[in-house]
Amino acid sequence: MSPLNIKSGSSSHSAYDLRDPNAEVIESHTLAVIVANEAGVLARVIGLFSGRGYNIDSLTVAEVDHTGHLSRITIVTRGTPQVIAQIKALLARMVPVHDVHDLTEEGPSVQRELALFKVAGKGEHRIEALRLAEIFRAHVVDSTLESFVFEMTGTPEKIDSFAELMRPLGLREIARTGVAALSRGL
Amino acid sequence: MTQSMTGARMVVQALKDQGVEVVFGYPGGAVLPIYDEIFQQNDIRHILVRHEQGAIHMAEGYARSTGKVGVALVTSGPGATNAVTGLVDALMDSIPIVVLTGQVPTFAIGTDAFQEADTVGITRPCTKMNWLVKDTAKLSETIHLAFHVARSGRPGPVLIDIPKDVQFADADYVPREKIKPSHYQPKVKGDIEQITRLVEMIETAERPVFYTGGGVINSGPAASQLLRELAEATGFPVTSTLMGLGAYPASGKNWLGMLGMHGLYEANLAMHGCDLMINIGARFDDRITGRIKDFSPNSRKAHIDIDASSINKVVRVDVPILGDVGHVLEDLLRIWKSRGRKVNKAGLATWWKQINEWRAVKCLTYNPSTSIIKPQYALERLEALTKGMDRYITTEVGQHQMWAAQFLGFEGPNRWMTSGGLGTMGYGLPASIGVQIAHPDALVINVAGEASWLMNMQEMGTAMQFRAPVKQFILNNERLGMVRQWQELLHGERYSQSWSESLPDFVKLAEAFGCKGIKVSDPKDLDDAIMEMIRYDGPVIFDCLVEKHENCFPMIPSGKPHNEMLLGDADTKNAIGARGAVLV
């Protein structure tokens, strides 16, 4: 978990929090919030972040349990350990929130994002774009004589680097879904 | 057996099911069907307010003085927006109220219809939870859930927005006992391991202090009783926030008085110098802590709170205990007793010796006067003449509020209603009416400043109509006293807009409302005037002309730690630095 600036061994299940409580280090955490699928719940969750000045780096939401009327909100946020703890407590006390999981703290997790890239170009650029797409395992989901739309899933970092490579080759637009994440194992 | 009825009837039925006796409200187009139902029954009393903000504060006063959930009913659009200040007030002070708002019919929502406002959108950050009910079949369930949410866990305001067509439509009524239990069930029992750790600290602490707050009162009378037992048994000193006054009796021998920005010298120095701070249902508010870096630097801290987000929010604590104050104190006492009721007797004796030296400073001393009524003197006399009566006090916000907290003594919980977190001027008068409606035979006094009082003075009409004999004890300094004090201390004595000009003649105003007005300016007449106010059977507006430039001391200036208190005017020169001036 080195990119997340968390010492190994620190987790909410550990008897001791190994982090310096007063550390000003900024950590990135991925939170999975299980909420009742009701009107206004997303607004309430987002309002918490805007109202108290917390960051949202990425947000995805969709119903995951139709019979139970439950939605899963995946939020990637940043802050000091104290701010992250505060965010989790504030989310957990909300009436329509059933569960809050800190995937970053609870152990290894997989994080994926889907992105669409529209790349326009002719000749060498077009061939190069196709070749790179193959390396990144991006699929062509639309093509004209002058453009492609690539579809790719991967970590946010992978999507960033593909976008970087496409930029000189005629990248016109990107659409990203934001991160969906699950913990590894059972 | 299920029963089909209109949404409007369902509202009244659900309120009855919840044991509601009084609703504070104001009718309008979008709630007419509900008002029609209220007209056709006698179980629920409706108190017609003069402004929707008044309805919410009355519901708050009712809730705080009874421990029950307060209920308000207002119309759509301006009715709902007028309620917003009261909702935030209740949210900040954790007061359980249910607010019902009318809404334009579902088919008109989003069309900018007459008196349409996005009520759930506007009130989302102002409520613990809110709902727009678009289907009559879900209405009764939502109302029952709303009461559950308002009173469970950390209490707070909830709002239900009910479109007019939903009030007219028919559906089956779901009784209270038939609704499926909510997943929202906050944990009330504290972790036994953490409680045991706190007991160990209690056994050895040399300089302990109980720092109690509104959570003790919200937990119910049993929690106050347990606090008293714990304090008496351990011999530890007790201080409280503004919100928690009355949980431990002012006449109790361990009582240090209120702490915080205008708290007592002995209370603040005990907080600063303690080696064990036991926070019971308080939240380390900025009015309490002063400069965080220097807040009680040498103590271990325990924090009992029902809201996990209050723990470690401002001050990092050593022993966090998540749970209801009453439940935790019960376990705490049981464990402490079973381990032999140990305390550090020698340490405590020295600690009390130190505290008594601080008490000897007599920080509430003021310069008396024989020609002008000092506000502190007015409150001392009010206290002396009403002590022992069945008395409830509400306040507005400002200097008078702090003096009331300093000079009035509260012997029990639920006797003191004041806007703590939000600091809402205009709170006290409507709150006093709400209290009086709940306790018709009690003496209910609103200690007010003239500026605050004017903000909701229209509610005197409500007091008259419903024969609520509330006493409006106005300390009239013709100033926005607290603003004036800060301008004196922080802004070079430039008194920008902080005086009250063109004030009404309060005696004539009282007569205009049909109640009694009393004006007093000579200290010699004060006692008789107060007695006249108490004896009068009806609302009184008491205009007490006081010293105009009195400052409220002690005071911890913004940005200073507890041990740098100002005790009087002589201390105020250059007391607040540039960095402190930016703080509120």
Contacts between the chains, C-beta under 8 A, distances in Angstrom:
chain1	res1	chain2	res2	distance
A	21	B	312	7.9
A	21	B	316	5.2
A	22	B	316	7.4
A	39	B	132	6.7
A	40	B	120	5.9
A	40	B	124	6.7
A	40	B	130	7.5
A	40	B	131	7.9
A	40	B	132	7.3
A	43	B	121	7.2
A	43	B	124	6.2
A	44	B	124	5.7
A	47	B	124	5.8
A	47	B	125	5.4
A	51	B	125	5.3
A	82	B	312	6.8
A	82	B	316	7.9
A	85	B	312	6.4
A	86	B	309	6.2
A	86	B	312	7.7
A	86	B	313	5.9
A	89	B	307	7.8
A	89	B	308	4.2
A	89	B	309	3.6
A	89	B	311	7.6
A	90	B	309	4.7
A	92	B	308	6.6
A	92	B	309	7.9
A	93	B	153	7.2
A	93	B	154	7.4
A	93	B	186	7.7
A	93	B	307	6.2
A	93	B	308	6.5
A	93	B	309	5.8
A	94	B	129	7.8
A	95	B	128	6.8
A	95	B	129	4.2
A	95	B	149	5.4
A	95	B	184	5.0
A	96	B	129	7.4
A	98	B	183	5.9
